[in-house]
């Protein structure tokens, strides 16, 4: 049975109005089956960097502990900022030795504290899955680069371009063929897959509730079809849907159809 874990963490985001992520997580939670949904009471305060290059680290660590005690098999995590995936995989039942990660995101999230222009952990999240970056947050052992498949990345900082080269990187156009994602994940040799979706991977024409929209994104229908096809071929260890930051209740309602389509694809 799929369980939904709502993690309204905002502290990993670099956005000026990062707390909109709390509203986004709450909006999604309102349309999930109550009996299968747990909403974590995460810290609301900003927290401290604790002498590191990661902003709000103390709050991130507290949320990580909460996530660790609630992750089970077949969990769909609802963020919050997209770094909640790192906390989820750190506590994944069965570990990550046989896991591939599909990272759907307009941005690379491949910074470290040394290269990040913001110090926000969400911009370091994929790098942390590899075991790199701030030691208190990075996955250990990290996931090997040849088991990362990215989807829809199109807004990269210069420091990240070389870092994503070892990954299998699928463009927006690649998803015109739903089997492209299946083939990419099959090639990793993994036995299970975790699908991470930062909703800014979607085209702003179809979805407006994000902090940093990037044009020419994936359509909700194409992404949902590719994920459904993937689930027919490989067991889904879990998934994340994160980054929803509606600026108003009207925006939340307008985006609801796309969100429910994604939830249906991973659940």
C-alpha positions, 0 to 999 in steps of 0.5 A: 500500500502506498503511503504519503509522507508530507514534509513541508520543509522550506529551509533548503530553498534559496527562494526569497519566498521559500515559505510558499513551499509550506503552502504548496505541501499543504495544498497537495496534502488536502487532496491525498487520502487521509488514511494513507497520509502522514504530515510531519510537524517539521521546524518552522524556524530558519535554523543556523548554519552551524559553522558550515556553508549550508544555510539553516543546517540545524533545521534541515538536520531536525527534519531529517531525523523526523523523515528517518523515523517515518520512511517505509516501503512504497512511500511517496514524499511530498515536499517542501523543497526538493532536498527532502529526497536526500533525507528519504533515501538516507532512511530507505528500507533495503538501502540504495545498493540496487537503486537508480534515481530518476531526477526530474528537475529544471536545475542540476542541484549539483553544487557543494557548499564551496560552489553554491552561490546561495548556500541553499541545500536544495541546490546541493541535493543531487550532489549530496546523493552522490556522497559529496558536499556537507558531511552531515547531509551527504548520503553515505555510501553515495549512489554511483553516478552511473545510476543517476538519470536526469530528466528535463535539466535546462537551467545549469550554473557553469560549475554544474555543467561538467558535474552532470556529464557522467549521468544519463541526461534525458532532454525534454524532447527525449520524453516524446518517446515514453520508452526512453526513460525505461531504456535509460533506467534499464541501462543502469542495471538497477533493480529498483528506482526512486523517482524525484520530481521537482515540479519546475521540470514542467513547462511554465505554460502548464504549471505556474506554482514554482519559485524559479520557472524555466521555459520549454519544460516537460508537459505533465502528460509526457512526464506522467506517461514516461513514469507510468511506463517505467513502473511497468518495467521496474519496481518503484522504491518510492518517489518525491514530488516537491517544489510546489510554491503557489503564490495564491489559492487561485494558482494552487487550484489551477495547478491541481490537475497537473499535480494529481496527474503526477501523484497518480503516476507515482502512487 
